[in-house]
């Protein structure tokens, strides 16, 4: 199973730190799963986990890069703000 290191981005909203985690996983059926997980850094469970399935690696990477640019444009950064 291919599993890329998740990319975790952080953003402060109303004095609360939020996170957005992006990862790419290859399942046993040869599909690529683009997983997005987000929530408050203080919460034990994420607010939401979204999985999108792709048949090609190129398409999954393209979607991951697009979402990464989108989140950086909205103010998320790779380092946690303190």
MARKOL-909236 format. One record per residue (C-alpha): x, y, z. Coordinates in steps of 0.5 Angstrom, whole numbers. Each point is the difference from the previous one (the first is absolute). Example, Ala and Ser with C-alpha at 12.3 -4.5 7.8 and 13.67 -1.06 7.14 Angstrom:
+-------+-------+-------+
:     X :     Y :     Z :
+-------+-------+-------+
:    25 :    -9 :    16 :
:     2 :     7 :    -2 :
+-------+-------+-------+
// end
This chain:
+-------+-------+-------+
:     X :     Y :     Z :
+-------+-------+-------+
:     0 :     0 :     0 :
:     3 :     7 :    -2 :
:    -1 :     5 :     5 :
:     3 :     7 :    -1 :
:     2 :     4 :     7 :
:    -6 :     4 :     1 :
:     0 :     8 :    -1 :
:    -2 :     3 :     6 :
:    -2 :     8 :    -1 :
:    -2 :     4 :     6 :
:    -4 :     7 :     1 :
:    -3 :     4 :     5 :
:    -7 :     2 :     0 :
:    -3 :     4 :     6 :
:     6 :    -2 :     4 :
:    -1 :    -7 :    -1 :
:     5 :    -4 :    -4 :
:    -3 :    -4 :    -5 :
:     3 :    -6 :    -4 :
:     0 :    -3 :    -7 :
:     3 :    -6 :    -2 :
:     1 :    -3 :    -7 :
:     2 :    -7 :    -2 :
:     1 :    -5 :    -6 :
:    -1 :    -7 :     1 :
:     0 :    -6 :    -4 :
:    -5 :    -5 :     2 :
:     0 :    -8 :    -2 :
:    -4 :     1 :    -6 :
:     5 :     5 :    -4 :
:    -5 :     6 :     2 :
:     4 :     6 :     3 :
:    -4 :     3 :     5 :
:     1 :     8 :     1 :
:    -2 :     1 :     8 :
:    -2 :     7 :     3 :
:     0 :     0 :     7 :
:    -2 :     7 :     4 :
:    -2 :     2 :     7 :
:     3 :     4 :     6 :
:     6 :    -2 :     3 :
:    -2 :     0 :     7 :
:    -6 :    -5 :    -2 :
:     2 :    -8 :     1 :
:    -4 :    -2 :    -7 :
:     0 :     4 :    -6 :
:    -6 :     4 :    -2 :
:     0 :    -3 :    -7 :
:     3 :    -6 :    -4 :
:    -1 :     0 :    -8 :
:     3 :    -5 :    -4 :
:     0 :     1 :    -8 :
:     2 :    -6 :    -4 :
:     4 :     0 :    -7 :
:     2 :    -5 :    -5 :
:     6 :     3 :    -2 :
:     6 :     3 :     4 :
:     1 :     6 :    -4 :
:    -7 :     2 :     1 :
:     0 :    -1 :     8 :
:     6 :     4 :     0 :
:    -3 :     6 :    -4 :
:    -6 :     0 :     5 :
:     5 :     0 :     6 :
:     4 :     6 :    -3 :
:    -6 :     4 :    -2 :
:    -3 :    -1 :     7 :
:     7 :     2 :     3 :
:     0 :     6 :    -4 :
:    -7 :     2 :     2 :
:     1 :    -1 :     7 :
:     7 :     4 :     0 :
:    -4 :     6 :    -3 :
:    -5 :     0 :     5 :
:     5 :     1 :     5 :
:     2 :    -7 :     3 :
:     8 :    -1 :     1 :
:     4 :    -6 :     1 :
:     2 :     2 :     7 :
:    -4 :     1 :     6 :
:    -1 :     7 :     2 :
:     1 :     1 :     8 :
+-------+-------+-------+
// end
